Amino acid sequence: MNALAASATSTGEAVQFWVLGVVAVLGALGTILMKRAVHSALCLAGTMIILAVFYLANGAYFLGVVQIIVYTGAIMMLFLFVVMLVGVTAADSLKETLKGQRWLAALCGLGFGVLLIAGIANASLKTFNGLGVANSASGGNVEGLARLIFTKYVFAFEITGALLITAAVGAMVLTHRERTERAKTQRELSEQRVREGKHLPPLPAPGVYARHNAVDIAGLLPDGTPSQLTVSKTLRERGQIRDVSTDALNDLKALEQRSEERLGRDRDEEEAKR
């Protein structure tokens, strides 16, 4: 009788699960189906927040708070900021740098799906007691989790920490590059630029010989053609440069035509006076 009472689900919990569960699944699908990396990151952040709500509803208060503060608030937002700063576009996700990685990802996803279905089936076929007994036995959720981590699972916890530290140190070692040659001085760099015939004076500022100083619009040379040196290379690679060269050339032609008409009238007036 106690087992049946513990395994019963209230109406509020059922409504919460089916409503938030559908939103979480939609967010997970949006993570892998969105074309833009920023949208995928936002969908993943929404799914993580819903998982935190599930943790809190089931009595795992510490995991729910950690899910929001650490994973969603720190790690996921860091990924989002990096993606926004780097400027990953939809075209970048179509480039397959490693051969066979899509098939490997499909196999991993299939294996994860099998494990997920097996876990849900196992949970649905057996009765569960929830976290109420475990939390009350240790004086709270945080106390019970700490007792398990630092007593029963202390070796697994320490091994996991050692692996994370090793991975962090390994990443720093792999990305560090020792300088094998002497760094060139400013004079040597200047002489090299002169020998190679590069652009020596300062680059022209955006909007030179134009009606604006926007950074995404190339400046115009005296002949009306746009100067690619006035805009950032990053904006050129992203295709975020607004082209107003046609309008500028039309304005230039109109100005030349008005000048010729005015000069023609002045000449006619001078001839008439003579």
C-alpha positions in Angstrom: 0.0 0.0 0.0 2.9 2.4 0.8 4.6 1.5 -2.4 1.5 2.3 -4.4 1.0 5.6 -2.6 4.7 6.6 -3.2 4.4 5.7 -6.9 1.2 7.7 -7.4 1.4 11.0 -9.3 -0.7 13.9 -8.6 -2.6 15.8 -11.2 -0.4 18.9 -10.9 2.8 16.8 -11.4 1.3 15.1 -14.4 0.3 18.4 -16.0 3.7 19.9 -15.3 5.4 16.9 -16.8 3.4 16.7 -20.0 3.5 20.5 -20.6 7.2 21.1 -19.8 8.2 17.7 -21.2 6.8 18.7 -24.6 8.6 22.0 -24.5 11.9 20.3 -23.5 11.6 17.9 -26.4 10.9 20.8 -28.8 13.9 22.6 -27.5 16.1 19.5 -27.9 14.9 19.1 -31.5 15.5 22.8 -32.1 19.0 22.4 -30.9 19.9 20.0 -33.7 17.5 21.3 -36.4 18.1 25.1 -36.2 20.3 26.5 -39.0 21.9 29.2 -36.9 24.2 28.2 -34.0 22.9 31.1 -31.8 19.3 29.8 -32.1 20.5 26.2 -31.3 22.3 27.5 -28.2 19.2 29.3 -27.0 17.0 26.2 -27.5 19.5 24.2 -25.5 19.5 26.7 -22.7 15.7 26.5 -22.6 15.8 22.7 -22.3 18.3 23.0 -19.5 16.1 25.3 -17.5 13.2 22.9 -17.9 15.4 20.1 -16.6 16.2 22.2 -13.6 12.4 22.6 -13.0 12.0 18.8 -13.1 14.8 18.4 -10.5 13.2 20.9 -8.2 9.8 19.3 -8.6 11.2 15.9 -7.6 12.9 17.1 -4.5 16.5 17.4 -5.9 16.9 21.0 -4.9 20.7 21.1 -5.1 20.8 19.6 -8.6 18.1 22.0 -9.7 20.0 25.1 -8.5 23.3 23.7 -9.9 21.6 23.1 -13.2 20.5 26.7 -13.5 23.6 28.5 -12.0 26.4 26.3 -13.4 25.2 24.7 -16.6 22.6 27.2 -17.9 23.9 30.4 -16.3 27.6 29.9 -16.7 28.6 27.2 -19.2 25.7 27.6 -21.7 25.8 31.4 -21.6 29.6 31.2 -22.2 29.0 29.1 -25.3 26.3 31.5 -26.5 28.7 34.5 -26.0 31.5 32.7 -27.9 29.2 31.8 -30.7 27.9 35.4 -31.0 31.5 36.8 -30.9 32.9 34.4 -33.4 29.9 34.8 -35.7 29.2 31.2 -36.7 26.8 31.1 -39.7 24.6 28.4 -41.1 27.2 27.7 -43.9 29.9 26.7 -41.3 27.8 23.8 -40.0 27.6 22.2 -43.4 31.4 21.7 -43.6 32.4 18.2 -42.5 36.0 18.4 -41.3 36.2 14.7 -40.2 35.1 11.9 -42.5 32.4 9.7 -41.1 31.5 11.9 -38.2 27.9 12.1 -39.2 27.5 8.3 -39.2 29.3 8.1 -35.9 27.0 10.8 -34.4 24.0 8.9 -35.7 25.2 5.7 -34.0 25.9 7.5 -30.8 22.4 9.1 -30.9 20.9 5.7 -31.6 22.7 4.1 -28.6 21.7 7.0 -26.4 18.1 6.6 -27.5 18.2 2.9 -26.6 19.6 3.6 -23.2 17.0 6.3 -22.6 14.1 4.1 -23.6 15.4 1.2 -21.4 15.7 3.6 -18.5 12.2 4.9 -18.9 10.8 1.4 -19.3 12.6 0.2 -16.2 11.3 3.2 -14.2 7.8 2.6 -15.4 7.7 -1.1 -14.6 9.0 -0.8 -11.0 7.8 1.2 -8.1 9.8 4.2 -6.8 10.0 5.9 -3.5 11.2 9.4 -4.6 13.6 11.5 -2.7 11.5 12.3 0.3 12.8 9.4 2.4 16.5 10.0 1.4 16.2 13.7 2.1 14.5 13.2 5.5 17.0 10.6 6.6 20.0 12.9 6.1 18.4 16.2 7.1 17.9 17.6 3.7 18.7 17.2 0.0 22.2 18.9 0.2 23.2 16.9 3.3 22.1 13.6 1.7 23.9 14.3 -1.5 27.0 15.3 0.3 26.9 12.1 2.5 26.7 9.9 -0.6 29.4 11.8 -2.5 32.0 11.8 0.3 31.3 8.3 1.7 29.9 5.8 -0.8 31.0 7.4 -4.0 34.1 9.3 -2.8 36.5 7.3 -5.1 34.3 7.9 -8.2 34.0 11.6 -7.2 37.8 12.0 -6.8 38.5 10.1 -10.0 36.1 12.3 -12.0 37.8 15.4 -10.5 41.2 14.1 -11.5 40.0 13.4 -15.1 38.6 16.9 -15.4 41.8 18.5 -14.1 43.8 16.3 -16.5 41.6 17.3 -19.4 42.0 21.0 -18.6 45.8 20.7 -18.3 46.0 18.7 -21.5 44.0 21.3 -23.4 46.4 24.0 -22.2 49.4 21.9 -23.1 48.1 21.1 -26.6 47.2 24.7 -27.3 50.4 26.2 -26.0 53.1 26.8 -28.6 56.7 27.3 -27.8 58.5 30.0 -29.8 61.4 28.5 -31.7 62.7 31.7 -33.3 63.5 35.2 -32.1 60.6 37.6 -32.3 61.1 40.4 -34.9 61.5 43.9 -33.7 59.4 46.8 -34.9 62.1 48.1 -37.2 62.5 44.7 -38.8 58.8 44.4 -39.3 58.7 47.9 -40.9 61.6 46.9 -43.3 59.8 43.7 -44.2 56.7 45.7 -45.1 58.7 48.0 -47.3 60.4 45.1 -49.1 57.1 43.4 -49.7 55.5 46.5 -51.0 52.5 46.5 -48.6 50.3 49.4 -47.7 52.6 51.6 -45.5 50.6 54.6 -44.5 47.6 54.2 -42.2 44.5 52.6 -43.7 41.7 55.0 -44.6 38.9 55.3 -42.1 35.4 54.0 -43.0 33.2 56.4 -44.9 36.0 58.3 -46.6 34.6 60.4 -49.4 31.1 59.2 -48.4 28.1 60.7 -46.7 28.4 58.6 -43.6 31.0 56.9 -41.4 29.4 53.5 -40.9 31.8 50.6 -40.4 29.9 48.3 -42.7 30.0 50.6 -45.7 33.1 50.9 -47.8 34.6 54.3 -48.4 34.6 55.8 -51.8 37.7 56.8 -53.7 37.8 60.1 -55.6 36.7 58.3 -58.8 33.6 56.9 -56.9 34.7 53.3 -56.7 34.5 51.6 -53.2 37.7 51.0 -51.3 37.8 47.6 -49.7 40.6 48.7 -47.4 38.1 50.9 -45.4 36.1 48.0 -44.1 37.0 45.1 -41.7 38.0 41.8 -43.2 35.7 40.1 -40.8 32.7 42.0 -42.2 33.8 41.1 -45.7 34.0 37.4 -44.9 30.5 37.5 -43.3 29.0 39.3 -46.2 27.7 42.1 -43.9 28.9 45.0 -46.0 26.3 47.4 -47.4 27.1 48.3 -51.0 26.2 51.9 -51.9 28.7 52.2 -54.7 25.9 52.3 -57.4 24.1 55.2 -55.7 27.4 57.0 -55.2 28.3 56.6 -58.8 24.9 57.8 -59.9 25.2 60.8 -57.7 28.7 61.5 -59.1 27.4 61.2 -62.7 24.5 63.6 -61.9 27.0 66.0 -60.3 29.2 65.9 -63.4 26.2 66.4 -65.7 25.0 69.4 -63.7 28.6 70.8 -63.7 28.8 70.4 -67.5 25.4 72.1 -68.0 26.4 75.0 -65.8 29.7 75.3 -67.6 27.9 75.2 -70.9 25.5 78.0 -69.8 28.4 80.1 -68.6 30.2 79.7 -71.9 27.0 80.7 -73.8 26.6 83.8 -71.6 30.2 84.8 -72.2 29.9 84.3 -75.9 26.6 86.3 -75.9 28.3 89.2 -74.1 31.1 89.2 -76.6 
